[in-house]
């Protein structure tokens, strides 16, 4: 693997975190931004161990 290889899981994590940041941790709204169901988003958050509550503060 070269240093500039894109890792799909890292890209997916980044997209989820950006959506959660933009929606202040509201998973329903973040799922709409990402074009996936809230159930799928919740599964991915759990699988990746993302602390979605940390995005609730409203600070960017």
Secondary structure, 3 states (H helix, E strand, C coil): CCCCCCCHHHHHHHHHHHHHHHCCCCHHHHHHHHCCCHHHHHHHHHHHCCCHHHHCCCCC
